[in-house]
Amino acid sequence: MKMYLRGISKTLIALIIVIIVVIAVGVAVLYRPAPTTPTSPTTPTTPTTPTTPVGKKNVLVVAMGTDIVTLDPHDMTDNPSETVNRLIYEGLVEFDENLNIKPCLAVSWEIKDGGKTYIFHLRKGVYFHDGTPFNATAVKVNFERLITQNLKRSTLFKPYIESIEVIDEYTVAFHLKMPFGAFLHHLAHGAASIISPKVILEGDPKKTPIGTGPYMFVEWVRGDHIKLKANPNYWNKEKAPKFDEMIIKVVPDDKTRERLLEAGDVDVVLRIPPADVARLNKTEGIVVYAKPTIRVIYIGMNCLKYPLNNTLVRQAFNYAIDKEAIVKNVLMGIGRPADSPLGPGCYGYHSVGMYKYDPEKAKELLAQAGWIDRDNDGILEDEQGNEFRVTIWTPRGRYVGDYEMAQAVQQYLRKIGVDAKLQVWEWASYLRELMKPANETEVEMYLLGWAPS
């Protein structure tokens, strides 16, 4: 099963060394007007629909820390975008809560020719938001776009799909170049969402997001909010929209999101600081919902940059970081140090262990690499007298405790004589810079999260 790191160019993937990985717990806050019994921050609580949403009637207001990057699901690599796109679009199949494959726009499927042919029987009576009927032709148009264009998510399909065949109006076949056991999992990815063929052939999915999902696009004011409205003709009556509108506000500052929630100006807050979970759990009318995810947070290094191109330096950085302490003191126990690039819930997960915290070992390795504090100022120098300085890039508000984790890594590196500085990036700009080939970007170290595609 191939893996791709979200938001990173393939050139840079080969140059990544993980020095701290934390299996994060997704934390959101649900506002409810009625008092609730406080719950443990590590015990998942099933939220209920607010009886009277904050703001005007039947409007759900959500605050998240970063803006989306695109409304084109075939060209997205970030989860904020996927979170919104999943409300607008649907795929042939989808994951349940335990990552099992279940039907969505396809009601059933058959696998033939030794795993090289997948035949899907499609759901009837489904329409896109623009009135275009969903059928086999729509599926063919979407996947031909994915395999013939160089979109950011084409790599999930282009290596495997030979052709797409319309058998009849509601039957479509995928002919693969080779058997591929994870094909259904790729189809459950948000990148396999089905866009209205009319938009693909006559418009621009980035400007006119039209799917079959429960909510319809209204507007996107960059850096401020995304507005959606209920799809009155949504096919799945059991999961029909519960709100007339959804407004997703972009609020980068964690404390500001919390204040909006406590003031009743928003209904849901995504990614609150772990340090505030206990307090919010005791606040009347607020329920904290925490559930394990398969996300891994890591620090990447550009191995083309001196001195990170030295294996001893990279190993030293791994020994220098106390991952257990970061989980305990930064994430307040909401997470765990990772023992694999994959989270335990992922297909193919296997524990490979992790570097123990050993700052003395880190210093020994750096000395072997030629980095010694030659003038006793606390900063290491190489043989030419160059001080060991490095910049760590990080988003702020994208992941739970992202900036605080980057700060912790910075402090651990300073303890072994490395002058580490932080640079905070706006999310969309951050991804654009990280997508550049490693020899064209100025990145040295960066914090990012990923889950397998």
Secondary structure, DSSP 4 states (H G I P E B T S, - for coil): -----TT--HHHHTT---S--EEEEEEEEEE-SS------TTS-------SS-SSSTTEEEEEESS--S-S-GGG--SHHHHHHHHHH---SEEE-TTS-EEESSEEEEEEEGGGTEEEEEEPSS-B-TTSPBP-HHHHHHHHHHHHHS--TTGGGTTTTEEEEEEEETTEEEEEESS--TTHHHHHHSGGGPPPPHHHHHHS-TTTS---SSSEEEEEEETTTEEEEEE-TT-S-GGG--S-SEEEEEE---HHHHHHHHHHTS-SEEES--GGGHHHHHTSTTEEEEEEEEEEEEEEEE-TTSTTTTSHHHHHHHHHH--HHHHHHHTSTTSEEE-SSSS-TTSTT------PPP-HHHHHHHHHHTT-B-SSSSSS-B-TT--B-EEEEEE-SSSSTTHHHHHHHHHHHHHHTT-EEEEEE--HHHHHHHHTS-TTT---SEEEEEE---
